[in-house]
Amino acid sequence: MDVLTPEQRRRCMQGNKSSGTKPELALGRLLWRNGIHYRKQPKNVPGKPDFCIKKYRLAIFVDGEFWHGRNWEQKRESLKGNRDFWIAKIERNIQRDLRVTQALEAAGWKVFRFWESDIKKHPGVCLGMILRYMSQFAGVVEPDYVPMDDYMCDSRYDNEAWCDGLSVAADVTAGYGDEYTDKQ
């Protein structure tokens, strides 16, 4: 049984935005300040990524923990109201995310999927991963200094292990923390 009236629930649900969220705006500002020009949710790219840099065939998604099922196996057990609806909806979202990622990668795109909490807690790491990928192309120079987060200096955070669930390929993050330790 819902503790809110139908009108209250409707207003609450209308407040959940699909674009223009705080983490999305924060990452957009960070990209723009670092000279990365992007398009927001282009209709002609599969999945309409939150940020798209066509020149580098780079698609960046900012995924909300609840809507996209972070730690889903644990969280699905804690759902109380309207379980059948929410479980089906979030599992469809997870499957759609996988299909979109596979379609983009099959078309030659690089896909970054950041959880909103990773952007809030460690924006420098997210930016650094994007800059590192872009530096592989001719004419793009990786900057001498990237604002990394303190925890990246810890040796426990090599490769993908530094952040459980940050969906980025190991080749982008391999040894990432070590080369920036001295420059902080």
C-alpha positions in Angstrom: 0.0 0.0 0.0 1.3 3.4 -1.0 1.7 6.0 1.8 1.1 8.8 -0.7 -2.1 9.8 -2.3 -2.3 9.2 -6.1 -1.9 13.0 -6.7 1.2 13.1 -4.5 2.7 10.1 -6.2 2.1 11.6 -9.6 3.9 14.8 -8.6 6.8 12.8 -7.2 7.2 10.8 -10.3 6.9 13.8 -12.6 9.9 15.3 -10.7 12.1 12.5 -12.0 13.9 13.8 -15.1 15.3 11.7 -17.9 17.7 14.4 -18.9 19.2 17.5 -17.4 19.9 15.8 -14.1 22.4 17.3 -11.7 25.1 14.7 -12.4 24.6 15.1 -16.1 24.9 18.8 -15.9 28.0 18.5 -13.7 29.7 16.2 -16.2 28.7 18.5 -19.0 30.3 21.5 -17.3 33.4 19.5 -16.6 33.7 18.4 -20.2 33.1 21.9 -21.5 35.6 23.5 -19.2 38.2 21.1 -20.5 37.6 22.0 -24.1 35.5 19.0 -25.0 32.7 20.0 -27.3 29.8 17.6 -27.4 26.2 17.1 -28.5 23.5 16.2 -26.0 21.2 13.3 -26.8 21.5 13.3 -30.6 18.5 11.5 -32.1 20.6 9.9 -34.9 22.8 7.9 -32.5 21.4 4.7 -31.1 20.3 5.0 -27.5 20.5 8.8 -27.6 23.6 9.1 -25.3 23.7 11.9 -22.8 26.9 13.2 -24.4 28.1 12.4 -27.9 31.4 13.3 -29.5 30.9 12.1 -33.1 34.4 13.1 -34.2 35.8 10.4 -31.8 32.8 8.1 -32.1 32.4 8.5 -28.3 29.1 8.0 -26.5 28.8 8.8 -22.8 25.8 7.8 -20.6 25.1 9.0 -17.1 23.1 6.3 -15.5 21.0 6.7 -12.3 21.5 3.9 -9.7 17.8 3.1 -9.3 16.6 3.4 -12.8 19.5 1.5 -14.4 19.8 -1.2 -11.7 23.1 -0.7 -9.9 23.7 -3.6 -7.5 20.4 -4.9 -8.8 20.5 -8.3 -7.2 20.7 -6.7 -3.7 18.3 -3.9 -4.4 15.5 -5.9 -6.0 15.0 -7.7 -2.6 14.5 -4.4 -0.8 11.7 -3.2 -3.1 8.5 -3.0 -1.1 5.7 -1.4 -3.1 4.5 -2.5 -6.5 7.4 -5.0 -6.8 6.2 -6.7 -10.0 6.1 -3.4 -11.9 9.4 -2.1 -10.7 11.3 -5.4 -11.1 10.0 -5.7 -14.7 10.7 -2.1 -15.5 14.3 -2.0 -14.2 15.2 -5.3 -15.7 13.9 -4.0 -19.1 16.1 -0.9 -18.6 19.1 -3.1 -17.9 18.5 -5.2 -21.0 18.0 -2.0 -23.1 21.3 -0.6 -21.8 23.1 -3.8 -22.8 21.5 -3.8 -26.3 22.3 -0.1 -26.9 25.9 -0.6 -25.7 26.4 -3.6 -27.9 24.9 -1.8 -30.9 27.1 1.2 -30.5 30.2 -0.9 -30.0 29.3 -3.0 -33.1 29.1 0.2 -35.1 32.6 1.2 -33.9 31.7 3.5 -31.0 33.4 3.7 -27.7 30.8 3.7 -24.9 31.4 5.1 -21.4 28.6 4.5 -18.8 29.1 6.4 -15.5 26.9 5.9 -12.5 25.6 9.2 -11.1 27.3 8.6 -7.8 30.7 8.1 -9.5 30.3 11.5 -11.1 29.3 13.1 -7.8 32.1 11.5 -5.8 34.9 11.2 -8.4 34.4 13.6 -11.3 38.1 13.8 -12.0 38.3 10.1 -12.6 35.4 10.2 -15.1 36.9 13.1 -16.9 40.4 11.5 -16.9 39.1 8.4 -18.5 37.4 10.4 -21.3 40.5 12.5 -21.9 42.7 9.4 -21.9 40.5 7.8 -24.6 40.5 10.9 -26.7 44.3 11.3 -26.4 44.7 8.1 -28.6 43.7 10.1 -31.6 46.0 12.2 -33.7 46.0 15.9 -32.7 44.6 15.3 -29.2 47.2 15.6 -26.5 46.6 14.2 -23.1 46.9 17.1 -20.6 49.9 17.1 -18.2 47.5 17.4 -15.3 44.0 15.9 -14.9 42.2 16.5 -11.6 42.2 13.0 -10.2 40.6 12.0 -7.0 42.8 11.1 -4.0 41.8 7.5 -3.8 43.3 6.8 -7.3 46.7 7.0 -5.7 45.9 3.9 -3.7 47.4 0.8 -5.2 44.2 -1.2 -4.4 42.4 0.6 -7.2 44.3 -0.8 -10.3 42.3 -1.5 -13.5 38.6 -1.9 -13.0 38.8 -2.9 -9.3 39.0 0.8 -8.2 35.2 1.3 -8.6 32.8 -1.6 -8.4 30.3 -1.2 -11.2 31.9 1.7 -13.2 31.4 0.3 -16.7 34.5 1.1 -18.6 36.8 -1.3 -20.4 40.0 -2.3 -18.6 42.2 -1.1 -21.5 41.2 2.5 -20.8 41.8 2.3 -17.0 44.9 0.0 -17.0 47.5 1.6 -14.8 45.6 4.9 -14.8 46.3 5.9 -11.2 50.1 5.4 -11.3 51.0 7.9 -14.0 49.2 10.7 -12.3 50.3 10.1 -8.8 53.3 12.4 -9.0 51.5 15.2 -10.8 48.9 15.9 -8.1 
